[in-house]
Every structure is written in C-alpha cells, then in structure tokens.
C-alpha cells in the first residue's frame, strides 16, 4: 500500500506516577494510573506504526526514566521521530507541536492524536488521513466534550488553538468554532470515548482489541 502523504503526530506525556492521569489516580493510585497510561500510549504507538502514512512524529514531554514502562516506551520510540513539546500551556504546546512536526518531517498535512484513545487502529487513522487530504481540516470529538483527533493542512491553522481553553467539557465545541472563525472548513470525524477517570475505562476497553495492553491490564485489574 502506498503511503499517504500525511504526518501522523502523537502528543504524549511520559507516564510518570504522580504526574500521569491524576484524575484516574485519585481512584486507583498513582502507580496503577501510570501503568494504564503507559499501556494506552504503547497501544497508540502500535496503531500509528500500522497506519500507511509518510511520517510519524511524537511530541513528548516528561521523564521516561521515571515513567511506568519507560524502557519499553523508549524502545518503541526508536521507530518514530521524537520532538520535545514546548510552550507554557497545553494549547500552546499543541499549536507548537503542529508547526514543529511539519518542520521535522516535511511539508505535509498533520494529523494529530493524543494517548487517551488506545482503541484507535491503523485502519481508522488511515481513514482520517484520507479525509484530511480531501479538505482543509478534520476534527473528531470525544464523548466528554473534548476532541481526540485534529488534522490540519497547514500548521499556521493551529495558531487558533492558542486561545481555546483545553480539558473542558466544551473544548471540542470551542475548537470547532475557533477553526471556523479562522475561515477553515472542518470535516467532522467519528466521536470516540477517551479515558480520564475510572468510569471511562470500561467503555474504552470494550472498544479495544481484547489482546491490547490496555484491555488486558484493565481487565486484570478489575476495572
């Protein structure tokens, strides 16, 4: 299969206990929350690796040496171009990651996801990339009111993200409005459930391959 002329970008955080998935950690403890985050990240990287795209970039923050499954994550990242996140807030880091991914991997559209939807597959991401190639932007909302995927033809479009409040129940709606106010036509993609708290775990696991790390770990832990 010919590679789609798209850069797939993962914006990720090293799953350090006490720093990763703090809302989930309030229910399951710091170490278990970090292990679940690590499983989700590794499953996400597998899906990105399976997608037929021209380039794969991870914008990373945090300390892998202190992270759950840090050695395994580091080995997996050897197959990706890794760039540091930069910026004061999450919105700034997202906007900068789009620009930096394009600089690092070439002048292609950028399709960006996070590490909270381990149910994604290479096939799903390929479909999103194809939709991006047909328009100016794509956006997939999350059930909690945020979004799980954003694709942009040009990194300059991501500048409008800097004014969008992140991690809110209306972040997805506000992101869509910011893009449209910027004159960008947005194609809507399917809505997925991401995980932030313990009540999200079952729905995400049910959407995962039963053999995935996330499914096996959360099932064994009894969530």
Backbone bond lengths (Angstrom), bond angles and torsions (degrees), N, CA, C in turn:
res aa  C-N    CA-C-N  psi(-1)  N-CA   C-N-CA  omega(-1)  CA-C   N-CA-C  phi
1 X - - - 1.454 - - 1.524 109.74 -
2 X 1.338 116.31 132.46 1.454 120.26 178.96 1.530 110.15 -69.52
3 X 1.325 115.18 142.18 1.457 120.05 -179.63 1.523 110.29 -71.35
4 X 1.300 116.18 135.46 1.457 121.11 175.54 1.525 109.07 -73.43
5 X 1.335 118.62 137.00 1.468 121.26 -177.00 1.528 112.22 -76.69
6 X 1.325 115.03 64.64 1.464 123.13 -177.49 1.527 108.01 -137.03
7 X 1.331 116.38 144.54 1.460 121.78 170.28 1.523 109.11 -97.29
8 X 1.313 116.01 123.20 1.462 121.12 175.72 1.527 108.09 -91.54
9 X 1.317 116.00 123.50 1.462 122.89 -175.45 1.524 109.78 -116.24
10 X 1.319 116.28 126.65 1.465 121.94 173.14 1.524 108.20 -108.31
11 X 1.311 116.53 122.40 1.465 121.52 174.40 1.525 106.79 -96.25
12 X 1.333 116.48 112.87 1.466 120.82 -168.09 1.514 111.72 -132.65
13 X 1.331 113.81 157.18 1.459 122.54 177.94 1.519 108.68 -124.43
14 X 1.311 117.44 130.75 1.464 120.10 176.92 1.530 109.34 -56.15
15 X 1.330 118.10 129.39 1.467 120.66 -175.71 1.531 112.88 -78.06
16 X 1.313 115.44 73.50 1.468 121.41 179.42 1.533 110.05 -84.75
17 X 1.312 118.55 129.82 1.469 120.37 175.48 1.526 111.28 -56.16
18 X 1.317 115.41 131.67 1.455 120.49 -177.84 1.511 113.69 91.38
19 X 1.329 117.35 -14.55 1.462 121.66 179.71 1.526 112.41 -120.98
20 X 1.318 117.12 -22.50 1.457 121.34 -178.17 1.517 110.62 -99.50
21 X 1.325 115.82 135.72 1.461 122.31 173.54 1.531 111.84 49.26
22 X 1.328 115.61 58.32 1.458 119.97 -173.93 1.527 112.06 -67.62
23 X 1.337 117.35 -31.42 1.472 118.34 177.78 1.530 110.54 -69.92
24 X 1.315 117.20 -38.35 1.457 120.46 174.72 1.525 110.16 -67.08
25 X 1.327 116.63 -39.46 1.467 121.26 -178.68 1.517 112.36 -61.18
26 X 1.326 117.44 -27.66 1.462 120.07 178.24 1.522 111.46 -61.22
27 X 1.347 116.76 -23.74 1.462 121.57 -179.45 1.520 113.35 -101.00
28 X 1.355 116.45 -33.35 1.471 119.12 -170.84 1.522 113.38 -117.53
29 X 1.325 117.78 -7.03 1.457 121.07 -177.37 1.518 111.98 96.17
30 X 1.329 115.23 155.60 1.462 120.96 -174.45 1.531 112.36 -62.28
31 X 1.332 117.16 -45.10 1.460 120.17 -173.93 1.526 111.53 -68.03
32 X 1.317 116.56 -45.26 1.465 119.43 -179.59 1.528 110.46 -65.32
33 X 1.318 117.43 -41.63 1.467 120.39 178.01 1.528 110.77 -59.74
34 X 1.328 116.84 -41.17 1.465 120.43 179.11 1.529 110.88 -66.80
35 X 1.322 117.62 -38.11 1.462 120.66 178.65 1.531 111.08 -65.91
36 X 1.332 116.58 -38.75 1.464 120.14 176.93 1.523 110.15 -66.24
37 X 1.332 116.89 -41.42 1.468 120.60 177.60 1.522 110.92 -62.57
38 X 1.333 116.95 -39.55 1.465 120.64 178.51 1.519 110.79 -64.15
39 X 1.321 116.88 -42.63 1.463 120.22 178.08 1.524 110.71 -61.19
40 X 1.329 115.95 -42.75 1.463 119.99 179.27 1.525 111.28 -63.66
41 X 1.320 116.95 -42.12 1.460 120.13 179.49 1.524 111.08 -63.83
42 X 1.321 117.62 -45.24 1.460 120.38 -178.79 1.526 111.43 -65.15
43 X 1.323 117.53 -40.00 1.466 119.86 176.17 1.528 110.75 -63.62
44 X 1.325 116.29 -40.05 1.463 120.21 178.43 1.520 111.33 -63.00
45 X 1.321 116.85 -43.56 1.460 120.46 178.75 1.523 111.03 -63.03
46 X 1.327 117.83 -37.09 1.463 120.26 176.49 1.525 110.84 -62.20
47 X 1.333 116.97 -42.05 1.462 120.49 179.68 1.525 111.03 -64.93
48 X 1.315 115.98 -42.48 1.468 119.94 179.02 1.522 110.25 -64.24
49 X 1.326 117.02 -40.58 1.466 120.47 178.75 1.518 111.33 -62.97
50 X 1.335 117.35 -30.51 1.462 121.57 -177.96 1.521 112.93 -83.00
51 X 1.308 117.62 -14.29 1.463 120.57 -178.68 1.529 110.26 -76.34
52 X 1.320 118.20 136.36 1.465 121.47 -177.86 1.525 112.51 -82.28
53 X 1.330 116.03 73.33 1.462 121.37 -178.22 1.529 109.51 -119.41
54 X 1.326 115.00 165.13 1.459 120.00 -174.38 1.514 113.18 -76.40
55 X 1.341 117.68 -29.36 1.470 120.14 -176.65 1.519 109.87 -151.04
56 X 1.327 114.99 151.11 1.465 122.31 -179.38 1.528 108.25 -133.29
57 X 1.329 115.89 123.91 1.462 122.19 -175.42 1.522 108.69 -128.25
58 X 1.325 116.48 140.28 1.459 121.96 172.39 1.519 108.34 -118.50
59 X 1.332 116.46 121.07 1.466 122.05 172.16 1.517 106.86 -93.33
60 X 1.316 116.81 111.65 1.465 122.11 -168.06 1.520 111.48 -116.28
61 X 1.324 114.82 142.00 1.451 121.50 169.78 1.516 108.51 -130.56
62 X 1.338 117.02 156.47 1.452 121.12 178.56 1.517 112.92 100.50
63 X 1.315 115.09 178.36 1.466 123.34 -173.05 1.526 109.95 -109.76
64 X 1.316 117.20 106.92 1.464 120.14 179.31 1.523 111.74 -66.54
65 X 1.310 118.11 -27.74 1.460 120.14 179.11 1.523 111.57 -64.10
66 X 1.326 117.63 -26.35 1.467 122.14 -179.99 1.522 112.57 -100.85
67 X 1.338 116.75 2.50 1.459 121.04 -172.25 1.522 112.61 -89.45
68 X 1.319 116.36 153.25 1.457 121.52 169.00 1.529 108.39 -62.82
69 X 1.311 116.79 134.63 1.476 122.79 -179.35 1.526 111.86 57.03
70 X 1.343 115.81 29.78 1.457 119.55 -175.24 1.514 113.43 -59.26
71 X 1.331 118.30 -41.17 1.456 120.86 -178.96 1.524 110.95 -65.41
72 X 1.331 116.70 -41.30 1.467 119.87 179.50 1.526 110.99 -66.61
73 X 1.321 116.54 -41.32 1.466 119.92 178.04 1.520 110.30 -63.12
74 X 1.329 116.92 -42.32 1.460 120.22 179.87 1.538 110.85 -61.20
75 X 1.333 116.43 -42.03 1.470 119.20 177.88 1.522 111.35 -63.31
76 X 1.328 116.84 -39.76 1.470 120.04 -179.38 1.515 110.28 -67.07
77 X 1.308 117.23 -35.68 1.459 120.80 -177.66 1.521 112.99 -71.20
78 X 1.327 117.40 -10.89 1.462 119.52 176.53 1.528 111.68 -62.15
79 X 1.321 117.06 -19.66 1.466 121.87 -178.27 1.525 112.03 -97.03
80 X 1.328 116.73 8.46 1.459 122.37 -179.91 1.522 109.39 -125.67
81 X 1.301 115.61 157.07 1.464 119.96 167.89 1.521 106.95 -84.51
82 X 1.320 117.53 120.92 1.460 122.25 -176.21 1.521 109.42 -107.56
83 X 1.332 115.46 129.40 1.457 121.53 177.58 1.527 108.26 -125.23
84 X 1.323 118.27 150.91 1.469 119.75 178.55 1.527 110.83 -78.95
85 X 1.313 115.82 146.19 1.456 119.32 169.65 1.525 109.04 -74.30
86 X 1.312 115.63 148.65 1.454 119.81 176.54 1.529 109.52 -143.83
87 X 1.315 115.45 146.81 1.459 120.46 -178.34 1.512 110.50 130.84
88 X 1.317 115.86 158.53 1.458 121.15 -175.50 1.524 112.75 -80.15
89 X 1.299 118.62 -38.98 1.454 122.81 -179.19 1.507 110.77 -122.93
90 X 1.352 116.69 172.11 1.459 120.09 -176.13 1.524 111.67 -63.80
91 X 1.334 117.55 -38.21 1.457 119.76 179.20 1.525 111.19 -61.87
92 X 1.336 116.29 -42.79 1.467 119.83 177.30 1.527 110.89 -63.91
93 X 1.333 117.04 -40.55 1.466 119.68 -179.18 1.524 111.52 -65.28
94 X 1.331 116.89 -35.98 1.462 120.08 177.18 1.526 110.86 -64.82
95 X 1.322 116.13 -49.64 1.464 119.70 -179.49 1.527 111.03 -59.96
96 X 1.328 115.93 -43.60 1.459 119.70 179.85 1.527 111.60 -66.55
97 X 1.323 117.04 -36.19 1.469 120.24 -179.01 1.518 111.14 -63.92
98 X 1.329 117.32 -38.51 1.466 119.52 177.36 1.529 110.54 -61.90
99 X 1.315 116.10 -45.72 1.462 119.87 179.86 1.527 111.27 -65.88
100 X 1.317 117.04 -43.18 1.459 121.06 -176.97 1.526 111.75 -69.55
101 X 1.325 117.00 -35.42 1.466 120.21 177.53 1.518 110.72 -63.74
102 X 1.309 115.69 -40.88 1.470 118.78 179.29 1.525 110.34 -67.36
103 X 1.323 117.03 -39.03 1.461 120.01 177.92 1.526 111.50 -65.37
104 X 1.349 115.84 -38.22 1.461 119.94 -175.55 1.514 113.17 -78.48
105 X 1.328 116.93 -32.32 1.470 119.61 -169.63 1.516 114.71 -117.82
106 X 1.316 117.89 -1.11 1.452 118.55 176.45 1.521 113.15 113.87
107 X 1.324 114.17 164.55 1.464 121.50 -174.71 1.520 110.76 -80.40
108 X 1.317 114.87 77.58 1.465 120.75 178.45 1.522 109.26 -130.71
109 X 1.326 117.18 161.65 1.462 118.83 169.52 1.527 110.16 -59.27
110 X 1.329 116.53 150.49 1.463 122.22 -178.46 1.526 109.14 -115.53
111 X 1.328 115.45 127.08 1.462 122.50 175.04 1.519 107.03 -110.87
112 X 1.325 116.41 116.73 1.464 121.23 -171.57 1.528 112.11 -114.30
113 X 1.336 115.08 134.79 1.458 121.59 173.11 1.527 108.31 -130.41
114 X 1.342 115.57 172.85 1.456 121.32 174.28 1.516 109.97 -107.26
115 X 1.317 116.49 -152.71 1.465 121.41 -177.82 1.527 111.75 -121.03
116 X 1.349 116.13 17.99 1.463 120.92 -175.27 1.522 113.21 -103.61
117 X 1.333 117.32 5.93 1.470 121.09 178.91 1.530 108.87 -128.13
118 X 1.341 116.98 70.64 1.464 119.86 -176.94 1.515 113.61 -67.49
119 X 1.328 117.81 -6.36 1.464 120.93 177.00 1.519 113.30 -77.72
120 X 1.334 118.75 -7.26 1.459 119.81 179.38 1.526 110.29 -64.02
121 X 1.312 115.43 151.86 1.458 122.20 178.40 1.517 109.60 -125.89
122 X 1.309 115.29 164.08 1.455 119.25 175.50 1.512 111.70 -59.18
123 X 1.320 116.51 -37.69 1.468 120.98 179.46 1.524 111.27 -64.79
124 X 1.335 116.61 -44.43 1.454 120.02 178.52 1.518 111.02 -61.73
125 X 1.324 117.46 -44.72 1.455 121.03 -179.37 1.518 111.58 -66.06
126 X 1.317 116.93 -36.10 1.466 120.30 176.39 1.525 110.27 -62.65
127 X 1.325 116.47 -41.61 1.456 119.72 177.85 1.517 111.72 -62.64
128 X 1.312 116.87 -41.02 1.468 120.75 176.61 1.527 110.87 -62.43
129 X 1.329 116.33 -41.54 1.466 120.41 179.69 1.525 110.91 -63.36
130 X 1.311 117.10 -40.11 1.467 120.25 178.74 1.521 111.06 -63.84
131 X 1.326 116.27 -39.83 1.465 119.31 178.34 1.530 110.10 -65.28
132 X 1.329 117.28 -37.92 1.454 120.53 178.58 1.521 110.98 -62.28
133 X 1.312 117.18 -39.88 1.463 120.79 -178.69 1.526 112.32 -65.82
134 X 1.315 116.47 -16.04 1.465 121.03 -178.70 1.522 113.04 -95.42
135 X 1.327 117.80 -3.43 1.460 119.41 -177.03 1.515 112.12 -153.25
136 X 1.334 115.45 -166.38 1.461 121.23 -176.75 1.524 112.80 -86.14
137 X 1.330 116.06 -35.34 1.465 119.96 -176.05 1.520 109.70 -159.18
138 X 1.331 115.27 153.98 1.460 121.48 172.58 1.516 108.43 -131.03
139 X 1.331 116.01 148.79 1.457 121.07 -179.96 1.524 108.76 -144.94
140 X 1.332 115.61 127.27 1.453 121.37 175.51 1.514 109.64 -112.43
141 X 1.310 117.24 118.09 1.454 121.49 -177.45 1.523 111.17 -78.57
142 X 1.320 115.60 159.06 1.456 122.54 175.20 1.527 108.99 -108.37
143 X 1.320 116.03 155.50 1.464 120.96 -175.55 1.523 113.00 -63.32
144 X 1.331 117.45 -23.06 1.462 119.96 -178.97 1.522 113.48 -86.36
145 X 1.339 116.25 4.61 1.456 120.13 178.94 1.516 114.27 100.59
146 X 1.318 117.22 -6.62 1.465 120.58 175.15 1.515 111.04 -90.91
147 X 1.323 116.27 -150.78 1.460 120.46 173.86 1.512 109.54 -143.24
148 X 1.331 115.54 154.48 1.467 120.12 -176.49 1.517 112.81 -111.75
149 X 1.325 117.98 -19.92 1.469 120.55 179.66 1.515 109.31 -144.54
150 X 1.332 115.20 140.08 1.457 122.22 176.79 1.517 108.02 -140.49
151 X 1.310 116.14 124.61 1.460 120.83 177.75 1.515 110.55 -120.88
152 X 1.333 116.30 134.36 1.458 122.01 -177.45 1.519 110.50 -132.45
153 X 1.316 115.93 138.45 1.453 120.01 177.11 1.519 112.14 -70.01
154 X 1.332 117.15 -34.69 1.463 120.92 -178.37 1.528 109.79 -130.86
155 X 1.327 118.39 139.30 1.465 120.39 -178.51 1.518 113.14 -64.37
156 X 1.323 117.79 -25.82 1.460 119.99 -179.52 1.521 111.21 -60.72
157 X 1.322 116.79 -29.14 1.463 120.26 179.32 1.526 110.95 -61.96
158 X 1.329 117.01 -30.60 1.459 120.84 -178.67 1.523 112.87 -67.75
159 X 1.326 117.68 -12.71 1.465 120.01 178.60 1.523 111.44 -59.10
160 X 1.339 117.25 -29.27 1.462 119.24 -178.22 1.531 111.69 -69.42
161 X 1.337 117.53 -15.08 1.462 120.25 178.43 1.517 112.34 -68.25
162 X 1.315 117.03 -22.95 1.473 120.05 -174.63 1.525 112.13 -60.89
163 X 1.312 117.55 -25.81 1.457 120.48 -179.55 1.515 114.44 -97.54
164 X 1.338 116.98 6.98 1.465 120.63 -177.37 1.528 109.82 -96.75
165 X 1.331 118.68 123.24 1.471 120.32 175.25 1.533 109.67 -65.28
166 X 1.308 116.50 129.89 1.453 121.11 -177.49 1.531 111.10 -99.39
167 X 1.335 114.79 161.71 1.473 122.62 176.71 1.517 112.19 58.98
168 X 1.330 116.38 39.34 1.457 122.19 175.78 1.527 109.44 -120.79
169 X 1.317 115.82 165.92 1.464 119.63 -179.32 1.520 112.87 -70.48
170 X 1.322 118.22 -12.87 1.461 121.36 178.50 1.524 112.50 -118.06
171 X 1.332 117.42 17.52 1.473 120.14 -178.86 1.528 111.53 -60.73
172 X 1.320 117.78 -41.66 1.460 119.93 179.36 1.512 112.17 -61.64
173 X 1.331 116.26 -46.48 1.459 121.49 179.19 1.525 110.94 -61.83
174 X 1.336 116.61 -42.57 1.463 120.53 -179.29 1.518 111.91 -69.94
175 X 1.336 116.98 -33.39 1.467 120.39 175.99 1.523 110.41 -65.58
176 X 1.314 116.51 -44.77 1.466 120.44 177.97 1.519 110.80 -60.51
177 X 1.324 116.62 -43.19 1.466 120.18 179.35 1.521 111.26 -63.97
178 X 1.344 117.24 -42.29 1.463 120.41 -179.55 1.527 111.00 -62.34
179 X 1.326 116.62 -41.34 1.460 120.06 179.00 1.528 110.76 -64.58
180 X 1.311 116.40 -45.95 1.470 119.54 -178.84 1.517 111.68 -67.67
181 X 1.335 116.97 -38.04 1.469 119.93 176.87 1.522 111.10 -63.89
182 X 1.332 116.17 -23.57 1.463 121.91 178.16 1.532 111.71 -84.10
183 X 1.333 116.21 1.62 1.454 120.93 -179.84 1.519 114.38 84.25
184 X 1.334 117.06 17.29 1.457 122.15 -177.14 1.525 110.47 -96.93
185 X 1.315 116.59 128.49 1.455 121.48 174.43 1.529 108.52 -81.29
186 X 1.315 116.37 128.49 1.460 121.69 -173.17 1.526 110.23 -116.85
187 X 1.322 115.47 127.43 1.457 121.49 173.10 1.525 108.86 -94.62
188 X 1.319 116.85 127.50 1.465 121.06 -179.26 1.522 110.70 -82.24
189 X 1.316 116.01 136.19 1.455 122.82 175.90 1.520 109.39 -107.60
190 X 1.312 117.19 177.55 1.454 119.68 -175.95 1.530 111.77 -66.46
191 X 1.306 114.72 152.20 1.457 121.92 178.05 1.521 109.76 -87.14
192 X 1.332 116.20 134.98 1.459 121.92 177.55 1.532 109.95 -122.10
193 X 1.318 115.04 160.61 1.463 121.17 171.24 1.515 108.81 -92.69
194 X 1.322 117.01 129.50 1.459 120.20 171.17 1.526 108.56 -107.53
195 X 1.314 116.95 171.83 1.458 118.33 -176.50 1.519 111.32 -119.43
196 X 1.313 113.83 130.82 1.465 122.11 176.05 1.514 111.55 -132.84
197 X 1.337 116.16 -31.27 1.465 121.22 -178.44 1.521 108.76 -128.97
198 X 1.306 116.21 169.61 1.461 120.56 -174.26 1.524 112.56 -61.54
199 X 1.331 117.74 -31.20 1.461 120.26 -179.28 1.527 113.08 -69.00
200 X 1.339 117.42 -14.17 1.467 121.06 178.11 1.519 112.56 -84.58
201 X 1.319 117.27 -18.05 1.462 120.95 -167.81 1.526 112.38 -60.61
202 X 1.330 117.73 -48.84 1.464 120.63 -173.85 1.521 111.74 -61.36
203 X 1.338 117.59 -43.28 1.465 120.51 -178.23 1.521 111.31 -65.22
204 X 1.316 116.91 -40.09 1.468 119.74 178.49 1.522 110.21 -68.90
205 X 1.313 117.10 -43.75 1.469 120.16 178.82 1.536 111.46 -59.36
206 X 1.321 116.82 -41.16 1.463 120.25 -179.44 1.524 112.06 -63.63
207 X 1.324 116.86 -25.01 1.461 120.82 179.38 1.527 112.33 -89.14
208 X 1.336 117.00 -8.77 1.466 121.60 -178.93 1.524 111.17 -87.46
209 X 1.315 116.16 159.49 1.455 121.14 166.30 1.528 107.51 -61.53
210 X 1.343 117.92 131.91 1.469 119.33 -179.75 1.526 113.94 -57.57
211 X 1.335 116.78 -23.52 1.461 120.45 -179.88 1.525 112.81 -86.53
212 X 1.318 117.89 -2.26 1.460 120.08 -178.24 1.519 110.95 -68.78
213 X 1.314 115.84 158.49 1.463 120.76 177.99 1.522 111.23 -59.89
214 X 1.340 115.58 -44.89 1.456 119.88 -177.63 1.521 110.64 -61.21
215 X 1.321 117.57 -46.23 1.463 120.96 -178.84 1.525 110.92 -64.12
216 X 1.314 117.12 -45.35 1.468 120.23 -177.21 1.524 111.05 -66.49
217 X 1.320 117.03 -43.24 1.459 120.21 -177.33 1.519 111.93 -66.64
218 X 1.336 116.66 -47.77 1.458 119.26 -176.97 1.523 111.48 -70.86
219 X 1.330 117.25 -31.76 1.466 119.71 176.05 1.541 110.60 -67.04
220 X 1.320 115.36 -45.24 1.476 119.63 179.44 1.518 111.03 -63.15
221 X 1.321 116.79 -35.94 1.468 121.16 -179.58 1.526 112.75 -76.25
222 X 1.329 115.77 -12.51 1.455 119.72 175.13 1.509 114.92 84.94
223 X 1.324 117.89 23.02 1.460 120.19 179.90 1.528 110.68 -89.16
